[in-house]
Amino acid sequence: MLEIILILFFPFFMAFAAASDLVSMTISNKVSIALMVGFMGVALWMQMDLVTIGWHWAMFGIALLVGFSLFALGIIGGGDAKLVASTALWLGWEHTLDYIVIFAFMGGVLALVLLRLRSMPLPDRVAKVDWIARLYNADTGVPYGVALGAAAIFIYPQTEWMQHVFLAARTL
């Protein structure tokens, strides 16, 4: 049962956040809260020691502080800042830097793709779809939640969470 939760929980919320940001340009606080609560549940279930849990929360705090600083400067959205922090909680010190490098690269590619698409005329038929029209509008910015979610899913197989799953699969 734990292995199924480890395989599905984190990737589901990352994909949900990415899809939500793509179609609505928002990431619900409920996603970040679910990730925080889920982290504690899984960490306790796996009997992670309290010091390690504390270090994960320290990474969360640093990521949240940096994220809110970037939000205050108008560089990222508030939902992005909270999602990065709750993702850093799961990834810990071992994988958060890799996550940041990958989401920065993916976010840059996403921004370039959107700039290119926004420079081309949008067919009337497609323009009638609300979320596509909103995404096409340059004033709405870039849904970086897509890059944040994709990068997290890319990194996740390397984490201690999935290493537990791989180990359990080998013992079958």
Sine and cosine of phi, psi and omega as CSV:
sin_phi,cos_phi,sin_psi,cos_psi,sin_omega,cos_omega
0.00,0.00,-0.70,0.72,0.01,-1.00
-0.86,0.51,-0.67,0.74,-0.03,-1.00
-0.89,0.46,-0.63,0.78,0.02,-1.00
-0.90,0.43,-0.67,0.74,0.04,-1.00
-0.89,0.45,-0.69,0.73,0.00,-1.00
-0.90,0.44,-0.58,0.82,0.00,-1.00
-0.95,0.30,-0.60,0.80,-0.17,-0.99
-0.98,-0.19,-0.63,0.78,-0.21,-0.98
-0.86,0.50,-0.89,0.45,-0.06,-1.00
-0.87,0.49,-0.77,0.64,0.02,-1.00
-0.87,0.49,-0.58,0.81,0.03,-1.00
-0.87,0.49,-0.75,0.66,-0.04,-1.00
-0.93,0.37,-0.52,0.85,0.08,-1.00
-0.92,0.39,-0.71,0.71,0.02,-1.00
-0.91,0.41,-0.63,0.78,0.02,-1.00
-0.90,0.45,-0.70,0.71,0.01,-1.00
-0.89,0.47,-0.68,0.74,0.01,-1.00
-0.89,0.45,-0.73,0.68,-0.01,-1.00
-0.91,0.42,-0.66,0.75,0.01,-1.00
-0.88,0.48,-0.71,0.70,0.00,-1.00
-0.92,0.40,-0.60,0.80,0.01,-1.00
-0.89,0.46,-0.71,0.70,-0.11,-0.99
-1.00,-0.02,-0.36,0.93,-0.06,-1.00
-0.80,-0.60,-0.14,0.99,-0.06,-1.00
0.88,0.48,0.47,0.88,0.08,-1.00
-0.65,-0.76,0.48,-0.88,0.13,-0.99
-0.83,-0.56,0.88,-0.47,-0.06,-1.00
-0.90,0.44,0.59,-0.81,0.12,-0.99
-0.87,0.50,-0.45,0.89,-0.01,-1.00
-0.88,0.48,-0.52,0.86,0.03,-1.00
-0.91,0.42,-0.75,0.66,-0.01,-1.00
-0.91,0.42,-0.64,0.77,0.03,-1.00
-0.90,0.43,-0.69,0.72,0.03,-1.00
-0.87,0.49,-0.65,0.76,0.02,-1.00
-0.91,0.41,-0.63,0.78,0.02,-1.00
-0.92,0.39,-0.73,0.68,0.02,-1.00
-0.90,0.43,-0.68,0.73,0.02,-1.00
-0.88,0.48,-0.65,0.76,0.04,-1.00
-0.84,0.54,-0.76,0.65,-0.04,-1.00
-0.89,0.45,-0.67,0.74,0.01,-1.00
-0.87,0.49,-0.74,0.67,-0.03,-1.00
-0.94,0.35,-0.66,0.75,0.01,-1.00
-0.87,0.49,-0.69,0.72,0.02,-1.00
-0.94,0.35,-0.63,0.78,0.02,-1.00
-0.89,0.46,-0.61,0.79,0.01,-1.00
-0.99,0.12,0.01,1.00,0.01,-1.00
0.87,0.49,0.66,0.75,0.09,-1.00
-0.91,0.41,0.68,-0.73,-0.03,-1.00
-0.94,0.33,0.42,-0.91,-0.10,-1.00
-0.90,0.44,-0.52,0.85,0.03,-1.00
-0.91,0.42,-0.70,0.72,0.02,-1.00
-0.91,0.42,-0.67,0.74,0.07,-1.00
-0.86,0.51,-0.69,0.73,0.02,-1.00
-0.87,0.49,-0.65,0.76,0.03,-1.00
-0.91,0.40,-0.58,0.81,0.08,-1.00
-0.90,0.44,-0.68,0.73,0.02,-1.00
-0.93,0.38,-0.52,0.85,0.08,-1.00
-0.90,0.44,-0.67,0.74,0.06,-1.00
-0.89,0.46,-0.65,0.76,0.07,-1.00
-0.84,0.55,-0.74,0.67,-0.03,-1.00
-0.88,0.47,-0.68,0.73,0.02,-1.00
-0.90,0.43,-0.72,0.70,0.00,-1.00
-0.89,0.45,-0.63,0.78,0.02,-1.00
-0.92,0.40,-0.67,0.74,0.03,-1.00
-0.88,0.48,-0.74,0.68,0.03,-1.00
-0.91,0.42,-0.69,0.73,0.00,-1.00
-0.88,0.48,-0.70,0.71,0.01,-1.00
-0.94,0.35,-0.49,0.87,0.10,-1.00
-0.91,0.42,-0.69,0.73,0.04,-1.00
-0.92,0.39,-0.57,0.82,0.06,-1.00
-0.90,0.43,-0.70,0.72,0.00,-1.00
-0.88,0.47,-0.50,0.87,0.04,-1.00
-0.99,0.10,-0.07,1.00,0.02,-1.00
0.98,0.19,0.30,0.95,-0.05,-1.00
-1.00,0.09,-0.63,0.78,0.03,-1.00
-0.74,-0.67,0.23,-0.97,0.03,-1.00
-0.99,0.10,0.28,-0.96,0.01,-1.00
-0.91,0.42,-0.63,0.78,0.04,-1.00
-0.90,0.44,-0.62,0.78,0.06,-1.00
-0.88,0.47,-0.70,0.71,-0.02,-1.00
-0.87,0.49,-0.70,0.72,-0.01,-1.00
-0.94,0.34,-0.60,0.80,0.02,-1.00
-0.92,0.39,-0.66,0.75,0.04,-1.00
-0.87,0.50,-0.69,0.72,-0.02,-1.00
-0.91,0.42,-0.71,0.70,-0.02,-1.00
-0.94,0.33,-0.45,0.89,0.11,-0.99
-0.95,0.31,-0.68,0.74,0.04,-1.00
-0.87,0.49,-0.53,0.85,0.07,-1.00
-0.85,0.53,-0.71,0.71,0.01,-1.00
-0.95,0.31,-0.60,0.80,-0.11,-0.99
-0.99,0.11,-0.44,0.90,0.04,-1.00
0.91,0.41,-0.18,-0.98,-0.06,-1.00
-0.93,0.38,-0.47,0.88,-0.09,-1.00
-0.94,0.35,-0.52,0.86,-0.18,-0.98
-0.81,-0.59,-0.11,0.99,-0.08,-1.00
-0.91,0.41,-0.64,0.76,0.01,-1.00
-0.89,0.45,-0.69,0.72,0.07,-1.00
-0.86,0.51,-0.67,0.74,0.02,-1.00
-0.86,0.51,-0.71,0.71,-0.03,-1.00
-0.89,0.45,-0.70,0.72,0.01,-1.00
-0.89,0.46,-0.70,0.72,-0.04,-1.00
-0.93,0.36,-0.69,0.72,-0.01,-1.00
-0.94,0.34,-0.49,0.87,0.07,-1.00
-0.91,0.42,-0.70,0.72,0.04,-1.00
-0.89,0.45,-0.75,0.66,-0.01,-1.00
-0.89,0.45,-0.62,0.78,0.04,-1.00
-0.90,0.43,-0.62,0.78,0.06,-1.00
-0.90,0.43,-0.70,0.72,0.05,-1.00
-0.89,0.46,-0.70,0.72,0.02,-1.00
-0.86,0.51,-0.70,0.71,0.00,-1.00
-0.89,0.46,-0.68,0.74,0.01,-1.00
-0.91,0.42,-0.66,0.75,0.03,-1.00
-0.89,0.46,-0.70,0.71,0.02,-1.00
-0.90,0.43,-0.64,0.77,0.06,-1.00
-0.87,0.50,-0.69,0.73,0.02,-1.00
-0.90,0.44,-0.74,0.67,-0.02,-1.00
-0.89,0.45,-0.62,0.78,-0.02,-1.00
-0.94,0.33,-0.28,0.96,0.04,-1.00
-0.99,0.11,-0.18,0.98,0.00,-1.00
-0.98,-0.21,0.48,-0.88,0.02,-1.00
-0.91,0.41,0.63,-0.77,0.02,-1.00
-1.00,-0.06,0.84,-0.54,0.02,-1.00
-0.85,0.53,0.61,-0.79,-0.04,-1.00
-0.81,0.58,-0.66,0.75,-0.03,-1.00
-0.88,0.48,-0.65,0.76,0.00,-1.00
-0.97,0.25,-0.58,0.82,-0.03,-1.00
-0.89,0.45,-0.33,0.94,0.01,-1.00
-0.98,0.22,-0.22,0.98,0.05,-1.00
-0.99,0.10,0.91,-0.42,-0.16,-0.99
-0.79,0.61,-0.77,0.64,-0.10,-0.99
-0.93,0.36,-0.52,0.86,0.04,-1.00
-0.95,0.32,-0.67,0.74,0.04,-1.00
-0.88,0.48,-0.65,0.76,0.02,-1.00
-0.91,0.41,-0.67,0.74,0.01,-1.00
-0.91,0.42,-0.58,0.82,-0.01,-1.00
-0.95,0.32,-0.45,0.89,-0.01,-1.00
-0.95,0.32,0.87,-0.49,-0.05,-1.00
-0.89,0.46,-0.42,0.91,-0.02,-1.00
-0.93,0.36,-0.30,0.95,-0.05,-1.00
-0.99,0.14,-0.19,0.98,0.01,-1.00
0.99,0.11,-0.42,-0.91,-0.07,-1.00
-0.86,-0.50,0.74,-0.67,0.03,-1.00
-0.98,0.21,0.98,0.19,-0.07,-1.00
-0.90,0.44,-0.26,0.97,0.09,-1.00
-0.84,0.55,-0.47,0.88,0.05,-1.00
-0.89,0.45,-0.74,0.68,0.02,-1.00
-0.93,0.37,-0.63,0.78,0.00,-1.00
-0.89,0.46,-0.71,0.71,0.00,-1.00
-0.92,0.39,-0.70,0.71,-0.01,-1.00
-0.89,0.45,-0.68,0.73,0.00,-1.00
-0.90,0.43,-0.65,0.76,0.01,-1.00
-0.89,0.45,-0.69,0.73,0.02,-1.00
-0.91,0.40,-0.56,0.83,0.04,-1.00
-0.91,0.41,-0.67,0.74,-0.05,-1.00
-0.98,0.20,-0.53,0.85,-0.17,-0.99
-0.77,0.64,-0.65,0.76,0.00,-1.00
-0.87,0.50,-0.33,0.94,0.00,-1.00
-1.00,0.08,-0.16,0.99,-0.12,-0.99
-0.98,0.21,0.26,-0.97,0.05,-1.00
-0.87,0.48,-0.47,0.88,0.01,-1.00
-0.88,0.47,-0.78,0.62,-0.04,-1.00
-0.97,0.24,-0.44,0.90,0.09,-1.00
-0.89,0.46,-0.59,0.81,0.09,-1.00
-0.87,0.49,-0.69,0.72,0.00,-1.00
-0.90,0.43,-0.71,0.70,-0.01,-1.00
-0.89,0.46,-0.65,0.76,0.04,-1.00
-0.89,0.45,-0.70,0.71,0.02,-1.00
-0.89,0.46,-0.59,0.81,0.00,-1.00
-0.93,0.37,-0.56,0.83,0.02,-1.00
-0.93,0.36,-0.45,0.89,-0.04,-1.00
-1.00,0.08,-0.06,1.00,0.00,-1.00
-0.96,0.29,0.00,0.00,0.00,0.00
